[in-house]
Amino acid sequence: GVLDKSLKATSPEGKVQLTKIYKSTDSVEAIYQYLRSLLIQEGNGWTVIAKVDDPNDPNHKALFATNAKGVLNINISKPDNTDSGSIIDLSYVFN
């Protein structure tokens, strides 16, 4: 994918959130399966805590995972008014 946006925010309490948004020519399903496979690999330090994978809504999928340093939220969606591709929104909040 191609990086579209990169954002950083810090809460008044000092928590840092990094967000990166990518555009890809790959399908929502392909990106979801690829990222899911990375997160569930044994010994990588990630634990998938929730997912959105509804066969009735193939244009949106999500993964939520934690590691020792924070929480990762991945949203994958099909861009409006297009026949293909996906937008990947990755947000990570440090503990």
N, C-alpha and C positions, 0 to 999 in steps of 0.2 A: 504494500500500500504506500501511498504518498501522504506525508504529513501535511495536514491542512491547517491545523491550529495547535498551539501549545500555550497552556495557561498555568499560572501558579497563584495560589491564594493562601493567606495565613489568617487564621481566626484570631480574635482577641486573646484566646487562651494559648496561642502559639502553635496550634496544630496546622500542619502544612498539607495542602492538597495540590497534587499535580494532575493536570488533565491534558491528554493528547487526543486529537481527533484526526483520523486517517480516512482517506478515500481509497477504495480498492475496486478493481475490475472483477474480483472474485465474488461469488455469490454469498449471501448471508449464511447459508448452510455450510459452505466450504470454509469460511472464516471461523464460524462457530466450532466446527469439528476440529480444525487445526488448533485453535486456542485452547479448547477443552483438553485435547490430547497433551498439550504442553503442561497445563495445570495439574493433570492427574498423574503425571509421571512420578514414579516412586522416588523418594529421596530429594525432590526438588524444593521442599520446604513450603509448598502451597497446600492448602486444604480448601476444596470447593465446598462452600456452605449453602449455596442455593443456585438454581438455574431457572431460566425461562426458555422452554423449548416446546411450544404448543404447536402441534401439527396443523391446527386450524388458523394459525397466524405465522406463515412461513417467512413473512417480511420483517419479523423482529425476533431476536433471541438475546439472551443475557446470561452472564456468568458473574457470580460473586464469590470471591475467594479471600482467604487470609493467609498471612505468613507472620513471622516473628516481629516484623516491623510495622505492619498495618493491614489495611483492607483495600482490596481491588474490586472495582465495579466495571464490568465490560458490557456495553450495549452495542449490538450490531443491528443495523437496520438497512432496509432498501431505500435509496434516495427517492424522494417524490418525483413523479413524472419521468421515470426512467424504466427501461425494461431489464436492466441488469446492474451489477455492481453492488457495493455496500459502503456504508459509513460505519467506522469503528470508533467508538467513544470509550477511551480508557481513562478512568479516574482512580487515583491512588491516594489514600489518606494515611499519613504516617501516625503511628501511636504516639 
